[in-house]
């Protein structure tokens, strides 16, 4: 991708985006005419397969595909500069010797960060035996009145991911619905990153 826009000799950078950056920041600029959507498509493929580290910023920029801006194009090139610096980063999946596996769910939100609609962004990762196997980042459909409310919505999303993965495991192991339910309770841990960690966990336990 660097070669396609003639920046192969660009200076690498250590982060894919500037601190406290969101989609609204990229929207406040003149329109850009160029292969923005083409490159976003390539980055979305990377995100879906092997690069969860650029998930948030690619999610932000993908919201501007209908009307890409010069600022968004600059942000996209920063991602490419970061990937040049982090080209040796990779996911490692080791052979599992212990039959007692674990599933950990990590959830975080960027509360009301979008200056345009004030909707929060959820970020979730599902870890299987300390290896990430599923990740997602998406803008929430509703406007949360508090960070706790936004965290609960994020936990609901990650729980749905958990259920689909465990159901897949259960099917492959020929387990019945009761055994799948027991597996869900025994192997899963929730880890919300928030000052509201305790109320989030308490409410999620009430809903489960």
Residue pairs with C-beta under 8 A, 6 or more apart in sequence:
1 39
1 42
1 80
1 83
2 8
2 10
2 80
2 84
4 35
4 39
5 35
5 39
5 77
5 80
7 77
7 80
7 81
10 77
10 80
10 81
10 84
11 81
12 81
12 82
12 84
12 85
13 78
13 81
13 82
13 85
14 82
14 85
15 82
16 53
16 54
16 57
16 78
16 79
16 82
16 83
17 56
17 57
17 60
17 75
17 78
17 79
18 78
21 57
21 60
21 75
22 60
22 110
22 113
22 114
22 115
22 121
23 60
23 61
23 63
23 64
23 114
23 116
24 113
24 114
24 115
24 116
25 71
25 115
26 60
26 61
26 64
26 69
26 71
26 72
26 75
27 64
27 67
27 69
27 71
27 72
27 116
28 69
28 71
29 69
29 70
29 71
29 72
30 69
30 70
31 67
31 68
31 69
31 70
32 68
32 69
32 70
32 72
32 73
34 68
34 73
36 64
36 65
36 68
36 72
36 73
36 76
37 65
37 68
39 76
40 58
40 61
40 62
40 65
40 76
43 54
43 58
43 61
43 76
43 79
44 58
44 62
46 54
46 58
46 83
47 54
47 55
47 58
47 59
50 90
50 91
51 83
51 89
52 125
52 132
52 135
53 86
53 89
54 79
54 82
54 83
55 123
55 135
55 136
55 137
56 110
56 121
56 123
56 137
57 75
57 79
58 79
59 121
59 137
59 138
59 139
60 75
61 72
61 75
61 76
61 79
63 139
64 72
91 131
91 132
92 131
93 131
94 131
96 129
98 129
101 128
101 129
101 187
102 128
102 129
102 130
102 187
102 189
103 126
103 127
103 128
103 162
103 165
103 166
103 187
103 188
103 189
104 126
104 127
104 130
104 188
104 189
104 191
105 124
105 125
105 126
105 127
105 155
105 158
105 159
105 161
105 162
105 188
105 189
105 190
105 191
106 124
106 125
106 126
106 127
106 158
106 191
106 192
106 193
107 122
107 123
107 124
107 151
107 154
107 155
107 157
107 158
107 190
107 191
107 192
107 193
108 122
108 123
108 124
108 154
108 192
108 193
108 194
109 120
109 121
109 122
109 123
109 140
109 147
109 150
109 151
109 153
109 154
109 194
110 120
110 121
110 123
111 120
111 144
111 146
111 147
111 150
112 118
112 119
112 120
112 143
112 144
112 150
113 120
113 121
114 121
114 139
117 143
118 143
119 139
119 140
119 141
119 142
119 143
119 144
120 139
120 140
120 143
120 144
120 147
120 150
120 153
120 154
121 137
121 138
121 139
121 140
122 136
122 137
122 138
122 139
122 140
122 150
122 153
122 154
122 157
123 135
123 136
123 137
123 154
124 135
124 136
124 137
124 154
124 157
124 158
124 161
125 132
125 134
125 135
126 132
126 133
126 134
126 135
126 158
126 161
126 162
126 165
127 133
128 165
133 165
134 161
134 165
136 157
136 161
138 157
140 150
140 153
140 154
142 153
144 150
144 153
147 194
147 195
147 196
148 194
148 196
148 199
148 200
148 203
151 192
151 194
151 196
151 200
152 200
152 203
152 204
154 192
155 190
155 192
155 200
155 204
156 207
158 190
159 204
159 208
162 184
162 188
163 184
166 180
166 183
166 184
166 187
166 188
167 180
169 175
169 183
170 179
170 180
170 183
175 183
190 201
190 204
192 200
192 201
192 204
194 200
